[in-house]
Amino acid sequence: MKHSIYQPVIGIEVHCQLLTQSKAFCSVSIDQAHNSVANTHVGPTSAGLPGTLPSLNKEAVELAIRAGLALDCHIQRKSVFARKHYFYPDLPKGYQISQFSEPICTEGFVEYSVGSNQKKVRIERIHIEEDAGKLSHGFGHAMVDLNRAGVPLIEIVSHADMSSVDEAVLYVRCLYERLLYSKVTDGNLEAGNFRADINVSIKKKEDSKWGTRTELKNINSFKFIEAALDFEIHRQIAIIDAGGKITQETRGWDEASKTTYSLRSKENAPDYRYFPDPDLPPLLLDDKDIQRIQNESPELPNSIRLRFLKLGISVADVERFLADPDYVRYIDACFKLGGLPLELSNWFFSELLRECHQNGLSPTRCPVTPTKLTELVNLINQGKISGKIAKTLFKKMWVSPEGPTDIALKEGLLVESNPAQINQWISEVLAKNPAIVEEYRSGKTKVMDFLLGQVMKISKGKADPTSTRDLMQKALVQTLDT
Ligand code: MN
């Protein structure tokens, strides 16, 4: 394929909404659910009224630092807010407060696996900035909603270190996973709380000079990133193969036609007339602040990965857990209670998830709590209930406020290991099956399995298998003797 002589060069900027209570530069609350009426989360500052002054949200700064630490960045002890000027109706001040020459974080990196290879992508910088509002069109009007205006974002800028679609998609996934587990963002992709701008150009593999790039703007799903990049790379190759030239421009992704389309040409880099915002003093941090934030940061996915692998969980299952922080929270609580990891994982992925899906509940909100599931697995492990009865018990636990031990006691589900009771069942079985006993007597000792099965049946699965086998053997030998 033509692909082989070309190689894409990809750099990515991710905008990520910080999970704060209020906006970046005022105390107006944030519409986290994205269902509020337009312009109900706006105040004088986010509306850009003259005479208002921005005041920096401490929570946003802490989350930006946490993001920087999660991405192995250097946290700058001094950073500066700047005004980035451009005219757009959803930007009432006429400028966006951002950071320019002195961002809060620099020089980070992430490492991840692409197939069997390790890939390292360098992060150039992370800066704090405010989001703009939203324009919509209808009823013969252009309408502006400022609920989003002034919402705190971080922009994470990578170096152009990626050279395949897979490397790019996995990079964004890796960022997403880390920021989600760090609780820096709610990661709501549909709402655009985590969205990528992807710069891509192609060059012949042997060339050192990069081609003209295009920028794919605001792509908010991993699937779309993959499809848009794939399309764009092939589009550029086709143009170059036909002797054409790539236009430097910003392009959007149209999911309906599965194509990228030109949004605006960027013949010259726009002049934003950046200058330090005179209303905001430089942001100064000390080592103590950063150390505290580091100490308070939630555990990162790679650390969870290693911990789970050490418990003997398979690579595939570890990834299944990590796909949802809620799964990790649930199973980790079980592990910490000291249950058997492999058994717990099996129960989690089979019975528990099945019931959860059927009832539309997440594991951490379902009636079978980590304590109860661990107790159930321990009952099986201690030989107090059989695996088969455990499944019945699990169904009862789903609709009962009681734990498995209490239910099992009440309903007589615990394994019976009292020899008198087991012998009674055995006598019953032997009396009912004289022909089989005869077979055993003539040397066909494996018919004992059938007899054991019969004991299980009449005991409704409660007979303790080990004692039953011992007692059965004795009983059959006695039969021989008489
Ligand atoms: Mn930006």
Residues whose N, C-alpha, C, O or C-beta is under 5 A from the ligand:
A	BS01	MN	E155
